[in-house]
Amino acid sequence: MESMYVQRALELRAKGYNCAQAVACAFSEEVGLPEQTLFAMVEGFGGGMGGHQATCGAVSGAVAVIGLLTSKGSVEAGTKASTYAHANQVVSAFKENNGSLVCSDLLGETTPFVLRSCNGCVEDAVLMVQKVLQINA
């Protein structure tokens, strides 16, 4: 059975959301922010950070969700190490599964073949957030 978060993220992609927006907005209820806020917050991360084809937008969206769900919002709260650890788990798993974190590599623009489609990257990033944060859907 497909995750409701994956289903939602892929629906958003089909509407024209970039990869970062699709991942982040799929978790709008979980993070307690309106979809519009998340949409604007991560818009610049699409296309590998502003179309630069650097770090995959799906990964960036996943890291944003991790921060929103694990940080307590202040230095005094002492959550930075935990947030970094959770983000590292997602980033490392994504790279291991797909062979790169770089948008242009994933899409086959700098490699002899496509490593992963945008929708595949979105699906992977959403599932990794769910796994790391133990969010059931």
Phi, psi and omega per residue, in radians:
M1 nan 2.298 -3.119
E2 -1.306 2.454 3.098
S3 -1.055 2.457 3.096
M4 -1.145 -0.481 3.109
Y5 -1.249 -0.706 3.081
V6 -1.116 -0.816 3.130
Q7 -0.990 -0.816 -3.137
R8 -1.108 -0.782 -3.122
A9 -1.078 -0.736 3.141
L10 -1.214 -0.582 3.030
E11 -1.100 -0.732 3.134
L12 -1.141 -0.718 3.078
R13 -1.019 -0.746 -3.130
A14 -1.110 -0.442 3.108
K15 -1.441 -0.160 3.134
G16 1.923 0.069 3.065
Y17 -1.158 2.514 3.044
N18 -1.303 3.033 -3.049
C19 -1.075 -0.732 3.137
A20 -1.119 -0.763 3.141
Q21 -1.134 -0.729 -3.130
A22 -1.073 -0.783 -3.135
V23 -1.169 -0.915 -3.078
A24 -1.093 -0.804 -3.076
C25 -1.204 -0.428 3.073
A26 -1.088 -0.414 -3.115
F27 -1.839 0.334 -3.057
S28 -0.994 -0.712 3.111
E29 -1.169 -0.744 -3.133
E30 -1.053 -0.721 -3.085
V31 -1.509 -0.178 3.079
G32 1.291 0.502 3.097
L33 -2.163 2.575 3.075
P34 -1.091 2.545 3.128
E35 -0.948 -0.689 -3.125
Q36 -1.044 -0.672 3.115
T37 -1.149 -0.827 3.117
L38 -1.108 -0.720 3.126
F39 -0.960 -0.867 -3.123
A40 -1.198 -0.688 -3.077
M41 -1.059 -0.675 -3.049
V42 -1.888 0.093 -3.091
E43 -0.946 -0.722 -3.101
G44 -1.211 -0.176 -3.129
F45 -1.535 -0.108 -3.142
G46 -1.196 2.713 3.123
G47 1.127 0.512 3.140
G48 1.249 0.881 3.131
M49 1.247 1.480 3.075
G50 1.179 0.540 -3.134
G51 1.350 0.130 -3.117
H52 -1.329 -0.193 -3.119
Q53 1.046 0.644 3.070
A54 -1.595 -2.154 -3.102
T55 -1.063 2.276 -3.133
C56 -0.893 2.308 3.127
G57 -1.076 -0.590 3.119
A58 -1.085 -0.693 3.098
V59 -1.163 -0.764 3.123
S60 -1.061 -0.750 3.090
G61 -1.085 -0.696 3.117
A62 -1.120 -0.740 3.135
V63 -1.143 -0.649 3.081
A64 -1.071 -0.769 3.117
V65 -1.100 -0.757 3.112
I66 -0.979 -0.850 -3.139
G67 -1.056 -0.766 -3.127
L68 -1.141 -0.513 -3.104
L69 -1.635 -0.294 -3.079
T70 -2.002 -0.418 -3.132
S71 -1.370 2.548 3.061
K72 -1.698 0.032 2.993
G73 1.463 0.258 3.060
S74 -2.716 2.709 3.098
V75 -1.101 -0.674 -3.099
E76 -1.100 -0.471 -3.115
A77 -1.193 -0.401 3.062
G78 1.203 0.574 -3.092
T79 -1.703 -0.036 -3.046
K80 -1.006 -0.811 -3.098
A81 -1.077 -0.726 3.134
S82 -1.173 -0.752 3.111
T83 -1.080 -0.785 3.105
Y84 -1.047 -0.742 -3.124
A85 -1.091 -0.774 3.121
H86 -1.150 -0.760 3.113
A87 -1.086 -0.724 3.128
N88 -1.063 -0.694 3.116
Q89 -1.047 -0.795 -3.125
V90 -1.154 -0.847 -3.099
V91 -1.085 -0.801 -3.132
S92 -1.112 -0.768 3.140
A93 -1.134 -0.705 3.123
F94 -1.082 -0.816 -3.134
K95 -1.113 -0.737 3.139
E96 -1.106 -0.752 -3.114
N97 -1.231 -0.589 -2.981
N98 -1.989 -0.116 3.064
G99 1.488 -0.103 3.141
S100 -2.934 2.825 2.986
L101 -1.897 -0.077 -2.987
V102 -1.617 2.177 -3.104
C103 -0.916 -0.865 -3.084
S104 -1.127 -0.564 3.051
D105 -1.207 -0.832 -3.099
L106 -1.029 -0.672 -3.095
L107 -1.511 0.049 3.057
G108 1.389 0.294 -3.132
E109 -1.451 -0.358 3.107
T110 -2.164 0.096 3.123
T111 -2.201 2.838 -3.104
P112 -1.194 -0.233 -3.110
F113 -2.677 2.843 3.100
V114 -1.253 2.184 3.087
L115 -1.408 -0.685 -3.114
R116 -2.842 2.418 3.088
S117 -1.281 2.872 3.079
C118 -1.040 -0.802 3.125
N119 -1.089 -0.652 3.082
G120 -1.120 -0.715 3.101
C121 -1.106 -0.737 3.114
V122 -1.081 -0.826 3.128
E123 -1.032 -0.833 -3.135
D124 -1.052 -0.805 -3.095
A125 -1.092 -0.751 3.129
V126 -1.100 -0.833 -3.130
L127 -1.104 -0.611 3.125
M128 -1.211 -0.682 3.051
V129 -1.063 -0.820 3.128
Q130 -1.015 -0.781 -3.109
K131 -1.152 -0.855 -3.082
V132 -1.116 -0.705 -3.102
L133 -1.665 0.036 3.112
Q134 0.940 0.916 3.097
I135 -1.723 2.107 -3.134
N136 -1.590 2.502 3.083
A137 -2.699 nan nan
